Amino acid sequence: MPFASKMSDVSRKEKKEDEEVDSALRFGFRLLCSTALYPLEFSKTLIQLGYEPIAPRPGRTLFGAKRFMLPNIFQYAAYIKSVDGFTGCFRGLTPRLLGNILSSYYSEKLSLVLIGPAPSRFDDPAFDCFQATYDDFEEYIETKDGVIETVPGGMLRKTVAQLCGVVISHPFHVISIRMMAQFIGREQVYNGLFGSIKEIWRHEGIAGFFSGIIPRLLMEFWCMTITSGITYLFAKYIGANKTVCGHVNTIAHFSVTSVFYPYHVVSTCMAVQGSRLKAGTPPMMDHYINWRDCYARLALQQQHKRGSSFFFRTVARAPSKANAAFAPYPELK
C-alpha cells in the first residue's frame, strides 16, 4: 500500500511537471506571435489615437456602398515602415513584452495572496463534457468527514488573477503606447524603458503609470465574465463535448470583445493624454475631463470604434453638431 501511494505521488509530480512545461511552451509561443504581429498592433494603436496620415480615397464597402475608404491595416503598417524602416515598426515592443511576462508570472501569485489557494478538485460525471467551464463557477472541496462539497470561487479566482495581471502590466502598457504615439509628432521623449519611467514619474507621478486603466479593467472584467457565463450555460443546458464547448467559448469571446471594443479605444487615448506628446494634446486630441468624457465625445463623433476593422475602413460620418470647426468630407454620388 505505501508503495502504491508512493507511485501515485510520483505520477502526480510528473503530470504537474508536464503541465508546467506545456504552459511555458504555450506562453513562449504567444510571445513569439505577439512579436511577429507587433507592426499590426502598432498600426492599430495609431488608428485608435485618430492618426490618419494617408488621405481617404473613393471606394466601396464590403456590401458595395460607395464611401471614402481609409487604408487597411497592412497599408498602414507599410507606411510606418516607409518612414521609420523595419526596426521602427517594433517601437515600444520591449516594455510590452516585459509587461506580459511580469503579468503572467505574478498575477496568479497576487491572486493567491488576495483570495487564498484553490481547494482540491474532483471529477463530476454530470459535467464531464466541459469540466473546466463548470469549475469556473464551482470548485470541489473535501471536508473533514470525507464529504465532497461544492463551493463557489473558480470564476472569482480567475477574474481576480486576470485583473491583477492588468494592473501589473499597465505601467508597461502605458509606456509602450506612448513610445508608439511618438511616431505622430516625431518626438524623442520616451527613449528606453528607464528613460520613459523617469519621464512619467517627473511630470505625472504615480498616477501617470495607470492612465486609462479603468476602461481597460472594465473591458477585461466584462469580457471574461460574460464569455465564461455563455460557455457555462451552453455546457450545462445544451451539452456538448469539450471541443464544441471550446469553439463556443472562442465565438463568445470574439463577440463580447467586439461589443466592448470602444473601451479599448478610450483606454488607449487616456494613456496618451497627460503626456507631453503632440498625440495627446490639442489639436491632435481633445482635452478630456476623464475617461467617461472621452467615451462620450468619441461616441458622438462616431470615432469610438476606430481600429476595430482591419479591412474596408471607411471615414466616419460624424454628426454636424459634433464639431463645427471642421468641414465634413464630401459625399460620394
Protein Blocks (a to p, Z undefined) as FASTA:
>chain_A
ZZmmmmmmmmmmmmmmmmmmmmmmmmmmmmmmmmmmmmmmmmmmmmmnopafbccddddd
fkopacdddddfklmmmmmmmmnommlmmgoklmmmmmmmmmmmmmmmmmmmmnopaddd
dddfklmmmmmlmmmmpccdddfkopacddehklmmmmmmmmmmmmmmmmmmmmmmmmmm
mmmnopafbgcjklmmmmmmmmnojmlmmgoklmmmmmmmmmmmmmmmmmmmmmmmnopa
fklmmmmmmmmmmmmmmmmmmmmmmmmmmmmgopabfklpcfkbccdfblmlmmmmmmmn
opmmgokamghpacddddfklpmmbccddddZZ
